[in-house]
Amino acid sequence: MRDFSRSLPMQLLRSREAVMRQFRPLLRAHGLSEQQWRILRALTAVDTTEVTELAHSAYLLGPSLSRILRDLEARKLIARKPSKDDQRRSMVSITRKGLTLIAAVAPFSEAIYAEIARRYGAAKLAELQEMLRVLEASLSALPVRHAVEAVDSPKDFRSTRKTK
């Protein structure tokens, strides 16, 4: 087994943390969490979206998303309304106030990106982003295998939890 610190999930996690360490003070200064920022940024790419699609694009679980949407709606940064096709579904869009907040944060965010590119190298950063895109695309095509299916581990080490 490869060294823990050299495992791909840990390297990606450490890299993400190093990047987010640069952005967190900016988000905090504007009263935003990372998750709130992801939601607002995802909403800038669409006119309106269904809540489950937003959860998928922002990589958030439903219960967390519900709480965050309530807060963003109370701050008038987003608007929610029932879907025309199915009243049980909720549609979400960013408000003018939300877009104003994005516009206020954007120059500082771009300055952080510029500093990252300066330190790491713009060409290397572009190459890394392309490599990560390709990695994600190639792995998303693979079926998810459960541990029991993937290896024949001794029963003593298997979870006693029932899987769905």
C-alpha positions as CSV (number, residue, x, y, z in Angstrom):
1,M,0.0,0.0,0.0
2,R,1.3,3.4,-0.9
3,D,2.4,5.9,1.8
4,F,-0.6,7.7,3.3
5,S,0.7,11.1,2.5
6,R,1.3,10.1,-1.1
7,S,-2.2,8.7,-1.6
8,L,-4.1,10.6,-4.3
9,P,-7.1,11.5,-2.1
10,M,-4.7,13.0,0.6
11,Q,-2.7,14.9,-2.0
12,L,-5.8,16.4,-3.5
13,L,-7.2,17.2,-0.1
14,R,-4.0,19.0,0.9
15,S,-3.9,20.9,-2.4
16,R,-7.5,22.0,-2.0
17,E,-6.8,23.1,1.5
18,A,-3.7,25.1,0.4
19,V,-5.9,26.8,-2.3
20,M,-8.9,27.5,0.0
21,R,-6.6,29.0,2.6
22,Q,-6.0,31.8,0.1
23,F,-9.7,32.4,-0.4
24,R,-11.2,31.9,3.0
25,P,-10.3,35.4,4.4
26,L,-11.9,37.0,1.4
27,L,-15.1,35.0,1.8
28,R,-15.2,35.7,5.5
29,A,-14.7,39.4,4.9
30,H,-17.9,39.3,2.8
31,G,-19.8,37.2,5.3
32,L,-19.7,34.0,3.2
33,S,-18.8,30.4,3.9
34,E,-17.1,28.3,1.2
35,Q,-20.4,26.4,0.6
36,Q,-22.4,29.7,0.3
37,W,-19.8,31.0,-2.2
38,R,-20.1,27.7,-4.3
39,I,-23.8,28.1,-4.4
40,L,-23.7,31.7,-5.5
41,R,-21.0,30.9,-8.1
42,A,-23.0,28.0,-9.5
43,L,-26.1,30.2,-9.7
44,T,-24.2,32.8,-11.8
45,A,-23.9,30.1,-14.6
46,V,-27.7,29.6,-14.9
47,D,-30.8,31.7,-15.0
48,T,-32.6,29.3,-12.6
49,T,-32.0,25.7,-11.5
50,E,-33.7,23.0,-9.6
51,V,-32.5,22.4,-6.0
52,T,-31.2,18.9,-6.7
53,E,-29.3,20.1,-9.7
54,L,-27.8,22.9,-7.6
55,A,-26.7,20.3,-5.0
56,H,-25.0,18.3,-7.7
57,S,-23.2,21.3,-9.3
58,A,-22.1,22.7,-5.9
59,Y,-21.2,19.3,-4.5
60,L,-23.4,19.7,-1.4
61,L,-25.7,17.2,0.4
62,G,-29.4,18.0,0.5
63,P,-29.7,18.7,4.2
64,S,-26.7,21.1,4.1
65,L,-28.0,22.8,1.0
66,S,-31.5,23.4,2.6
67,R,-29.9,25.1,5.5
68,I,-27.6,27.2,3.4
69,L,-30.4,28.2,1.0
70,R,-32.6,29.4,3.9
71,D,-29.7,31.6,5.0
72,L,-29.0,33.0,1.5
73,E,-32.7,33.6,0.9
74,A,-33.0,35.4,4.3
75,R,-30.1,37.6,3.2
76,K,-31.9,38.2,-0.2
77,L,-29.0,36.8,-2.1
78,I,-31.1,34.1,-3.8
79,A,-34.8,33.6,-4.6
80,R,-36.7,30.3,-4.5
81,K,-40.0,29.5,-6.1
82,P,-42.0,26.4,-6.8
83,S,-41.3,24.7,-10.2
84,K,-44.0,25.4,-12.8
85,D,-43.9,21.7,-13.8
86,D,-44.0,20.2,-10.3
87,Q,-45.0,22.3,-7.3
88,R,-43.1,19.9,-5.0
89,R,-39.8,20.9,-6.6
90,S,-38.1,24.2,-5.9
91,M,-36.3,26.4,-8.4
92,V,-33.5,28.7,-7.3
93,S,-31.9,31.8,-8.8
94,I,-29.5,34.4,-7.8
95,T,-30.9,37.9,-7.1
96,R,-29.6,41.3,-8.1
97,K,-28.2,41.6,-4.6
98,G,-26.4,38.3,-5.0
99,L,-25.0,39.4,-8.3
100,T,-23.8,42.6,-6.7
101,L,-22.0,40.6,-4.0
102,I,-20.4,38.4,-6.6
103,A,-19.2,41.6,-8.4
104,A,-17.8,43.0,-5.2
105,V,-15.8,39.8,-4.5
106,A,-14.7,39.1,-8.1
107,P,-11.8,41.5,-8.3
108,F,-10.3,40.2,-5.0
109,S,-10.8,36.6,-6.1
110,E,-9.1,37.3,-9.5
111,A,-6.2,38.9,-7.6
112,I,-5.8,35.7,-5.5
113,Y,-5.9,33.6,-8.7
114,A,-3.3,35.9,-10.2
115,E,-1.0,35.4,-7.2
116,I,-1.5,31.6,-7.3
117,A,-0.6,31.7,-11.1
118,R,2.4,33.9,-10.3
119,R,3.7,31.6,-7.6
120,Y,2.9,28.3,-9.3
121,G,3.2,29.4,-12.9
122,A,0.3,30.3,-15.2
123,A,1.1,27.5,-17.7
124,K,1.5,24.9,-15.0
125,L,-1.8,26.0,-13.4
126,A,-3.6,25.7,-16.8
127,E,-2.1,22.3,-17.3
128,L,-3.1,21.2,-13.8
129,Q,-6.6,22.3,-14.3
130,E,-6.8,20.4,-17.6
131,M,-5.3,17.3,-16.0
132,L,-7.8,17.5,-13.2
133,R,-10.7,17.9,-15.7
134,V,-9.4,14.8,-17.6
135,L,-9.0,12.8,-14.3
136,E,-12.5,13.7,-13.3
137,A,-14.0,12.8,-16.7
138,S,-12.1,9.5,-16.8
139,L,-13.1,8.4,-13.3
140,S,-16.7,9.5,-13.7
141,A,-17.1,6.9,-16.4
142,L,-16.1,4.1,-14.0
143,P,-18.8,2.3,-12.1
144,V,-18.5,2.7,-8.3
145,R,-17.4,-0.5,-6.8
146,H,-18.2,-1.4,-3.2
147,A,-15.3,-2.5,-1.1
148,V,-16.7,-6.0,-0.7
149,E,-17.0,-6.3,-4.5
150,A,-13.5,-4.8,-5.1
151,V,-11.5,-7.1,-2.9
152,D,-12.1,-10.4,-1.1
153,S,-11.2,-9.1,2.4
154,P,-11.5,-11.3,5.5
155,K,-14.9,-11.2,7.1
156,D,-13.3,-9.9,10.4
157,F,-12.5,-6.6,8.7
158,R,-15.8,-6.0,6.9
159,S,-18.4,-3.6,8.2
160,T,-21.4,-5.0,9.9
161,R,-23.6,-2.2,8.6
162,K,-26.1,-3.1,5.9
163,T,-25.5,-1.6,2.5
164,K,-28.3,-0.4,0.3
